[in-house]
Amino acid sequence: MNFRDQARIAFVHLRERKRQTVLTALGVAVGSAMLVTTISVARGSSANIISKVIDTVPHVVMSAKRVEPLVPDNLVGGAKGRVAMVTKNITNDEQEVIKNYAELVKRIEPLKELQSISPFVLSKVIGRNKSRFTPCVARGIIPDLEGEIAGLKKNLLEPNALEELAATPNGILVGDLLAKKLAVGYRGRVVLVTKNSEEFPVTVVGRFSSGFNAKDEREAYVNLSLAQRMEGVAANSVSGIGLRTAQVDRARQTAEKVQRLSGYKSESWDESNRNVIEFYNRNGLITLVLVGFVFIVAGLGVSSVMTTVILQKVKDIAILRSMGMLSGSITRIFMMEGLMIGILGVLVGSPLGHVICHFVEAIRFEASTAGVVKADRINIIETPETHLVVIGFGILIAVLSSWSPARKATRYVPVSILRGELGV
Protein backbone atom coordinates (compact mmCIF):
# COMPACT_ATOMS: atom_id res chain seq x y z
CA MET A 1 0.00 0.00 0.00
CA ASN A 2 1.52 3.28 -1.06
CA PHE A 3 1.38 6.70 0.59
CA ARG A 4 -1.60 7.83 -1.51
CA ASP A 5 -3.72 4.86 -0.42
CA GLN A 6 -2.82 5.46 3.22
CA ALA A 7 -3.86 9.11 2.91
CA ARG A 8 -7.16 8.14 1.30
CA ILE A 9 -8.01 5.75 4.16
CA ALA A 10 -7.11 8.43 6.73
CA PHE A 11 -9.35 10.96 4.98
CA VAL A 12 -12.29 8.52 4.88
CA HIS A 13 -11.94 7.88 8.63
CA LEU A 14 -12.12 11.61 9.39
CA ARG A 15 -14.96 12.22 6.94
CA GLU A 16 -17.08 9.64 8.72
CA ARG A 17 -16.80 11.68 11.95
CA LYS A 18 -17.18 15.18 10.56
CA ARG A 19 -18.48 16.91 13.70
CA GLN A 20 -15.80 15.51 15.99
CA THR A 21 -13.11 16.24 13.41
CA VAL A 22 -14.22 19.85 12.96
CA LEU A 23 -14.44 20.48 16.71
CA THR A 24 -10.95 19.05 17.25
CA ALA A 25 -9.56 21.13 14.39
CA LEU A 26 -11.19 24.21 15.95
CA GLY A 27 -9.28 23.50 19.15
CA VAL A 28 -6.02 23.61 17.17
CA ALA A 29 -7.25 26.75 15.37
CA VAL A 30 -7.99 28.58 18.64
CA GLY A 31 -4.57 27.62 20.00
CA SER A 32 -2.90 28.87 16.80
CA ALA A 33 -4.79 32.17 16.84
CA MET A 34 -4.02 32.82 20.52
CA LEU A 35 -0.34 31.98 20.04
CA VAL A 36 -0.03 34.30 17.02
CA THR A 37 -1.68 37.11 19.00
CA THR A 38 0.43 36.52 22.11
CA ILE A 39 3.73 36.46 20.21
CA SER A 40 2.77 39.64 18.34
CA VAL A 41 1.74 41.45 21.53
CA ALA A 42 4.89 40.34 23.38
CA ARG A 43 7.12 41.52 20.54
CA GLY A 44 5.22 44.78 20.30
CA SER A 45 5.55 45.47 24.04
CA SER A 46 9.29 44.74 24.07
CA ALA A 47 9.87 46.83 20.93
CA ASN A 48 7.83 49.69 22.41
CA ILE A 49 9.90 49.69 25.60
CA ILE A 50 13.18 49.54 23.66
CA SER A 51 12.13 52.41 21.37
CA LYS A 52 11.08 54.49 24.40
CA VAL A 53 14.39 53.81 26.10
CA ILE A 54 16.33 54.74 22.96
CA ASP A 55 14.32 57.95 22.59
CA THR A 56 14.63 59.09 26.21
CA VAL A 57 18.18 58.26 27.32
CA PRO A 58 21.63 58.90 25.82
CA HIS A 59 22.95 56.04 23.72
CA VAL A 60 26.10 56.05 25.86
CA VAL A 61 26.62 57.61 29.30
CA MET A 62 30.09 58.35 30.63
CA SER A 63 29.99 58.47 34.43
CA ALA A 64 32.46 59.99 36.88
CA LYS A 65 33.73 56.58 38.01
CA ARG A 66 37.25 55.95 36.79
CA VAL A 67 38.21 52.54 35.47
CA GLU A 68 41.88 53.54 35.51
CA PRO A 69 42.78 55.07 38.90
CA LEU A 70 44.93 58.17 38.84
CA VAL A 71 48.49 57.66 40.07
CA PRO A 72 49.57 60.32 42.61
CA ASP A 73 52.54 62.42 41.49
CA ASN A 74 54.63 61.50 44.54
CA LEU A 75 54.56 57.83 43.50
CA VAL A 76 56.00 58.56 40.07
CA GLY A 77 59.74 58.80 39.71
CA GLY A 78 60.41 58.30 43.42
CA ALA A 79 63.82 57.41 44.79
CA LYS A 80 64.68 53.74 45.22
CA GLY A 81 63.88 52.33 48.61
CA ARG A 82 61.38 55.07 49.51
CA VAL A 83 57.66 54.45 50.12
CA ALA A 84 54.98 57.12 49.90
CA MET A 85 51.75 56.74 51.89
CA VAL A 86 48.58 58.15 50.27
CA THR A 87 45.39 58.94 52.19
CA LYS A 88 42.08 59.32 50.36
CA ASN A 89 40.89 62.72 51.48
CA ILE A 90 37.32 62.64 50.17
CA THR A 91 34.26 63.03 52.36
CA ASN A 92 31.24 60.78 51.88
CA ASP A 93 29.05 63.74 50.90
CA GLU A 94 31.38 64.88 48.15
CA GLN A 95 30.02 64.07 44.72
CA GLU A 96 32.17 62.24 42.21
CA VAL A 97 32.72 64.46 39.19
CA ILE A 98 34.59 64.54 35.91
CA LYS A 99 37.10 67.38 36.15
CA ASN A 100 38.26 69.34 33.14
CA TYR A 101 35.47 67.80 31.08
CA ALA A 102 36.20 70.08 28.11
CA GLU A 103 39.58 68.41 27.65
CA LEU A 104 37.93 65.00 27.87
CA VAL A 105 35.35 65.98 25.24
CA LYS A 106 38.17 66.98 22.87
CA ARG A 107 39.75 63.58 23.41
CA ILE A 108 36.67 61.57 22.36
CA GLU A 109 35.34 63.95 19.69
CA PRO A 110 37.40 62.34 16.85
CA LEU A 111 35.40 59.11 17.18
CA LYS A 112 33.36 58.89 13.98
CA GLU A 113 30.65 56.88 15.76
CA LEU A 114 29.63 59.90 17.89
CA GLN A 115 27.02 62.38 16.65
CA SER A 116 26.45 64.53 19.75
CA ILE A 117 28.18 65.07 23.09
CA SER A 118 26.48 66.74 26.05
CA PRO A 119 27.90 67.12 29.59
CA PHE A 120 25.46 67.19 32.51
CA VAL A 121 25.26 67.61 36.28
CA LEU A 122 22.66 65.72 38.33
CA SER A 123 21.19 67.29 41.44
CA LYS A 124 18.64 65.63 43.73
CA VAL A 125 16.33 68.35 44.98
CA ILE A 126 12.84 68.96 46.32
CA GLY A 127 10.54 71.00 44.13
CA ARG A 128 8.25 73.34 46.04
CA ASN A 129 5.34 75.41 44.86
CA LYS A 130 3.54 77.02 47.78
CA SER A 131 2.20 74.09 49.82
CA ARG A 132 3.13 71.41 47.30
CA PHE A 133 6.36 69.44 47.66
CA THR A 134 7.81 66.60 45.59
CA PRO A 135 11.32 65.10 45.22
CA CYS A 136 12.83 65.33 41.76
CA VAL A 137 16.12 65.23 39.89
CA ALA A 138 17.36 68.39 38.21
CA ARG A 139 19.65 67.67 35.26
CA GLY A 140 21.94 70.55 34.45
CA ILE A 141 22.53 70.73 30.70
CA ILE A 142 23.72 72.95 27.88
CA PRO A 143 20.40 73.34 25.97
CA ASP A 144 22.01 73.63 22.52
CA LEU A 145 23.80 70.30 23.02
CA GLU A 146 21.15 68.31 24.89
CA GLY A 147 18.30 68.70 22.38
CA GLU A 148 19.37 65.79 20.16
CA ILE A 149 20.98 63.57 22.81
CA ALA A 150 17.93 61.78 24.25
CA GLY A 151 15.10 62.89 22.00
CA LEU A 152 14.35 65.83 24.29
CA LYS A 153 13.62 68.22 21.44
CA LYS A 154 10.84 66.10 19.92
CA ASN A 155 9.28 65.42 23.35
CA LEU A 156 8.77 69.12 24.13
CA LEU A 157 5.21 70.29 24.63
CA GLU A 158 6.32 73.90 23.99
CA PRO A 159 8.43 73.84 20.79
CA ASN A 160 10.74 76.76 21.72
CA ALA A 161 11.33 75.66 25.32
CA LEU A 162 15.02 74.79 24.82
CA GLU A 163 15.81 78.18 23.28
CA GLU A 164 13.98 79.89 26.13
CA LEU A 165 15.86 77.77 28.68
CA ALA A 166 19.18 78.83 27.14
CA ALA A 167 18.11 82.50 27.42
CA THR A 168 16.84 82.16 31.02
CA PRO A 169 19.66 81.50 33.55
CA ASN A 170 17.18 80.47 36.26
CA GLY A 171 14.80 78.63 33.91
CA ILE A 172 13.59 75.06 34.33
CA LEU A 173 12.06 72.54 31.93
CA VAL A 174 9.82 70.06 33.78
CA GLY A 175 8.08 66.80 32.94
CA ASP A 176 4.36 67.14 32.37
CA LEU A 177 3.51 64.81 35.29
CA LEU A 178 5.88 66.74 37.56
CA ALA A 179 4.17 69.98 36.51
CA LYS A 180 0.81 68.48 37.49
CA LYS A 181 2.16 67.39 40.87
CA LEU A 182 3.41 70.90 41.57
CA ALA A 183 0.34 72.52 40.00
CA VAL A 184 2.55 74.83 37.98
CA GLY A 185 2.27 76.04 34.39
CA TYR A 186 4.25 78.04 31.87
CA ARG A 187 6.17 80.95 33.48
CA GLY A 188 5.18 79.61 36.91
CA ARG A 189 7.60 79.93 39.83
CA VAL A 190 9.11 76.90 41.60
CA VAL A 191 11.67 76.74 44.38
CA LEU A 192 14.32 73.99 44.25
CA VAL A 193 15.59 72.96 47.69
CA THR A 194 18.96 71.18 47.71
CA LYS A 195 20.28 68.62 50.18
CA ASN A 196 22.06 71.48 52.00
CA SER A 197 18.69 73.28 52.42
CA GLU A 198 19.68 75.96 49.93
CA GLU A 199 16.82 77.43 47.93
CA PHE A 200 17.00 78.30 44.25
CA PRO A 201 13.92 80.02 42.74
CA VAL A 202 13.38 79.04 39.09
CA THR A 203 10.90 79.87 36.34
CA VAL A 204 9.14 77.20 34.28
CA VAL A 205 9.97 77.76 30.61
CA GLY A 206 8.37 74.60 29.22
CA ARG A 207 7.34 70.98 29.69
CA PHE A 208 8.23 67.66 28.10
CA SER A 209 6.50 64.28 27.81
CA SER A 210 8.75 61.29 27.13
CA GLY A 211 6.12 58.58 27.65
CA PHE A 212 8.06 57.09 30.58
CA ASN A 213 5.96 57.96 33.60
CA ALA A 214 8.85 57.68 36.08
CA LYS A 215 10.88 60.17 34.04
CA ASP A 216 8.02 62.60 33.43
CA GLU A 217 7.09 62.84 37.10
CA ARG A 218 10.59 63.07 38.58
CA GLU A 219 12.93 64.79 36.13
CA ALA A 220 13.56 68.40 35.19
CA TYR A 221 16.19 70.24 33.15
CA VAL A 222 18.05 73.39 34.22
CA ASN A 223 21.07 75.19 32.85
CA LEU A 224 24.42 73.57 33.55
CA SER A 225 25.76 76.56 35.48
CA LEU A 226 22.76 76.56 37.82
CA ALA A 227 23.11 72.84 38.54
CA GLN A 228 26.82 73.32 39.25
CA ARG A 229 25.97 76.01 41.81
CA MET A 230 23.31 73.81 43.42
CA GLU A 231 25.76 70.92 43.75
CA GLY A 232 28.70 73.11 44.71
CA VAL A 233 31.00 71.81 41.96
CA ALA A 234 33.49 73.77 39.92
CA ALA A 235 32.58 75.29 36.56
CA ASN A 236 34.86 72.82 34.75
CA SER A 237 33.34 69.75 36.45
CA VAL A 238 30.28 67.63 35.56
CA SER A 239 28.56 64.48 36.85
CA GLY A 240 28.76 62.74 33.50
CA ILE A 241 28.65 63.10 29.73
CA GLY A 242 25.84 61.89 27.48
CA LEU A 243 26.66 60.66 23.97
CA ARG A 244 24.53 59.99 20.92
CA THR A 245 25.87 57.45 18.45
CA ALA A 246 25.36 57.11 14.70
CA GLN A 247 24.36 53.43 15.05
CA VAL A 248 22.25 52.71 18.10
CA ASP A 249 22.64 48.95 17.69
CA ARG A 250 26.42 49.34 18.08
CA ALA A 251 26.23 51.52 21.18
CA ARG A 252 27.94 48.90 23.34
CA GLN A 253 31.01 48.76 21.08
CA THR A 254 31.11 52.57 21.03
CA ALA A 255 30.91 52.65 24.84
CA GLU A 256 33.95 50.34 25.03
CA LYS A 257 35.94 52.66 22.75
CA VAL A 258 34.93 55.74 24.77
CA GLN A 259 35.89 53.97 28.00
CA ARG A 260 39.34 53.08 26.65
CA LEU A 261 39.98 56.63 25.44
CA SER A 262 38.66 58.44 28.51
CA GLY A 263 39.47 56.12 31.40
CA TYR A 264 35.94 56.68 32.77
CA LYS A 265 33.26 54.00 33.02
CA SER A 266 30.92 54.20 30.01
CA GLU A 267 27.69 52.26 29.57
CA SER A 268 25.43 51.83 26.56
CA TRP A 269 21.66 52.32 26.76
CA ASP A 270 20.95 48.58 26.82
CA GLU A 271 23.39 48.02 29.70
CA SER A 272 21.99 50.90 31.76
CA ASN A 273 18.39 49.74 31.26
CA ARG A 274 19.01 45.99 31.30
CA ASN A 275 16.55 45.39 34.16
CA VAL A 276 13.63 47.10 32.39
CA ILE A 277 14.27 45.33 29.07
CA GLU A 278 14.73 41.91 30.71
CA PHE A 279 11.57 42.41 32.76
CA TYR A 280 9.42 42.90 29.67
CA ASN A 281 11.14 40.12 27.73
CA ARG A 282 10.71 37.73 30.67
CA ASN A 283 7.03 38.60 31.07
CA GLY A 284 6.48 38.05 27.34
CA LEU A 285 8.16 34.64 27.55
CA ILE A 286 6.07 33.58 30.56
CA THR A 287 2.86 34.65 28.82
CA LEU A 288 3.93 32.76 25.70
CA VAL A 289 4.51 29.56 27.68
CA LEU A 290 1.15 29.84 29.42
CA VAL A 291 -0.72 30.37 26.15
CA GLY A 292 1.25 27.48 24.66
CA PHE A 293 -0.65 25.18 26.99
CA VAL A 294 -3.73 25.86 24.84
CA PHE A 295 -1.97 23.77 22.20
CA ILE A 296 -1.45 21.00 24.75
CA VAL A 297 -5.19 20.95 25.39
CA ALA A 298 -5.81 20.85 21.64
CA GLY A 299 -3.33 17.98 21.40
CA LEU A 300 -5.27 16.03 24.00
CA GLY A 301 -8.37 16.55 21.84
CA VAL A 302 -6.56 15.11 18.84
CA SER A 303 -5.42 12.13 20.91
CA SER A 304 -8.99 11.58 22.11
CA VAL A 305 -10.36 11.61 18.56
CA MET A 306 -7.70 9.17 17.39
CA THR A 307 -8.43 6.80 20.26
CA THR A 308 -12.16 6.88 19.45
CA VAL A 309 -11.55 6.24 15.75
CA ILE A 310 -9.25 3.32 16.51
CA LEU A 311 -11.78 1.71 18.85
CA GLN A 312 -14.40 1.98 16.11
CA LYS A 313 -12.07 0.66 13.42
CA VAL A 314 -10.57 -2.35 15.21
CA LYS A 315 -12.25 -4.80 12.82
CA ASP A 316 -10.95 -2.84 9.82
CA ILE A 317 -7.50 -2.91 11.38
CA ALA A 318 -7.76 -6.69 11.87
CA ILE A 319 -8.80 -7.23 8.25
CA LEU A 320 -5.95 -5.05 6.95
CA ARG A 321 -3.44 -6.89 9.15
CA SER A 322 -4.81 -10.24 7.94
CA MET A 323 -4.31 -9.08 4.36
CA GLY A 324 -0.64 -8.54 5.12
CA MET A 325 -0.49 -4.82 5.82
CA LEU A 326 2.55 -3.93 7.87
CA SER A 327 2.16 -2.35 11.31
CA GLY A 328 4.14 0.67 10.10
CA SER A 329 1.54 1.37 7.42
CA ILE A 330 -1.28 1.28 9.97
CA THR A 331 0.67 3.65 12.23
CA ARG A 332 1.14 6.05 9.32
CA ILE A 333 -2.59 5.99 8.48
CA PHE A 334 -3.62 7.19 11.92
CA MET A 335 -0.75 9.67 12.19
CA MET A 336 -1.89 11.10 8.84
CA GLU A 337 -5.28 11.70 10.42
CA GLY A 338 -3.56 13.76 13.14
CA LEU A 339 -1.61 15.56 10.40
CA MET A 340 -4.82 16.39 8.52
CA ILE A 341 -6.49 17.71 11.68
CA GLY A 342 -3.42 19.82 12.45
CA ILE A 343 -3.26 21.27 8.93
CA LEU A 344 -6.97 22.08 8.97
CA GLY A 345 -6.62 23.73 12.39
CA VAL A 346 -3.65 25.96 11.54
CA LEU A 347 -5.12 26.95 8.17
CA VAL A 348 -8.07 28.38 10.09
CA GLY A 349 -6.10 29.58 13.14
CA SER A 350 -3.39 31.58 11.36
CA PRO A 351 -5.81 33.90 9.48
CA LEU A 352 -7.93 34.14 12.63
CA GLY A 353 -4.84 35.25 14.57
CA HIS A 354 -4.18 37.92 11.94
CA VAL A 355 -7.75 39.21 12.29
CA ILE A 356 -7.44 39.33 16.10
CA CYS A 357 -4.11 41.20 15.87
CA HIS A 358 -5.65 43.75 13.51
CA PHE A 359 -8.63 44.20 15.85
CA VAL A 360 -6.44 44.63 18.96
CA GLU A 361 -4.15 47.09 17.17
CA ALA A 362 -7.15 49.22 16.18
CA ILE A 363 -8.35 49.60 19.78
CA ARG A 364 -7.69 53.04 21.29
CA PHE A 365 -8.09 53.95 24.95
CA GLU A 366 -7.26 56.84 27.23
CA ALA A 367 -3.54 57.01 28.01
CA SER A 368 -2.91 55.97 31.61
CA THR A 369 -0.11 57.08 33.94
CA ALA A 370 -0.50 54.04 36.20
CA GLY A 371 2.04 51.87 34.37
CA VAL A 372 5.66 52.26 33.37
CA VAL A 373 4.92 53.64 29.91
CA LYS A 374 2.18 56.03 28.88
CA ALA A 375 0.31 54.51 25.94
CA ASP A 376 -3.11 54.75 24.31
CA ARG A 377 -2.90 51.46 22.40
CA ILE A 378 -1.50 47.95 22.52
CA ASN A 379 1.51 47.70 20.24
CA ILE A 380 1.46 44.75 17.85
CA ILE A 381 4.36 43.45 15.78
CA GLU A 382 3.06 40.68 13.50
CA THR A 383 5.60 39.01 11.21
CA PRO A 384 5.39 36.15 8.68
CA GLU A 385 7.92 34.25 10.81
CA THR A 386 5.42 34.23 13.68
CA HIS A 387 2.78 32.54 11.53
CA LEU A 388 5.28 30.02 10.16
CA VAL A 389 6.44 29.07 13.67
CA VAL A 390 2.86 28.71 14.93
CA ILE A 391 1.82 26.65 11.88
CA GLY A 392 4.77 24.32 12.32
CA PHE A 393 4.21 24.00 16.06
CA GLY A 394 0.47 23.34 15.62
CA ILE A 395 1.02 20.59 13.06
CA LEU A 396 3.78 19.03 15.18
CA ILE A 397 1.55 18.91 18.29
CA ALA A 398 -1.29 17.30 16.29
CA VAL A 399 1.00 14.64 14.80
CA LEU A 400 2.70 13.84 18.10
CA SER A 401 -0.69 13.60 19.83
CA SER A 402 -1.79 10.96 17.32
CA TRP A 403 1.39 8.88 17.67
CA SER A 404 0.44 7.02 20.86
CA PRO A 405 -3.06 5.96 19.65
CA ALA A 406 -1.55 5.00 16.29
CA ARG A 407 1.01 2.77 17.97
CA LYS A 408 -1.74 1.22 20.07
CA ALA A 409 -3.64 0.28 16.92
CA THR A 410 -0.76 -1.93 15.76
CA ARG A 411 -0.76 -3.94 18.99
CA TYR A 412 -4.23 -5.41 18.48
CA VAL A 413 -4.17 -9.18 17.69
CA PRO A 414 -6.14 -9.72 14.41
CA VAL A 415 -7.31 -13.27 15.30
CA SER A 416 -8.72 -12.18 18.67
CA ILE A 417 -10.57 -9.25 17.08
CA LEU A 418 -12.11 -11.39 14.37
CA ARG A 419 -13.29 -13.85 16.99
CA GLY A 420 -15.00 -11.00 18.83
CA GLU A 421 -12.33 -10.73 21.52
CA LEU A 422 -10.79 -7.26 21.78
CA GLY A 423 -7.34 -8.34 22.93
CA VAL A 424 -3.94 -6.83 22.64
Secondary structure, DSSP 8 states (H G I E B T S, - for coil): --HHHHHHHHHHHHHHTHHHHHHHHHHHHHHHHHHHHHHHHHHHHHHHHHHHHHHHS-SEEEEEEESS----GGGSS--TT----------TTS---EETHHHHHHHHTT-TTEEEEEEEEEEEEEEEETTEEEEEEEEEE-HHHHTTTSSTGGGBSSTTHHHHHHH-TTEEEEEHHHHHHHT--TT-EEEEE-TT--EEEEEEEEEE--SBHHHHTTEEEEEHHHHHHHHT--TTEESEEEEEES-GGGHHHHHHHHHHHH-EEEEEHHHHTHHHHHHHHHHHHHHHHHHHHHHHHHHHHHHHHHHHHHHHTHHHHHHHHHTT--HHHHHHHHHHHHHHHHHHHHHHHHHHHHHHHHHHHH------SSSSB--SS------HHHHHHHHHHHHHHHHHHHHHHHHHHTTS-HHHHHTT----
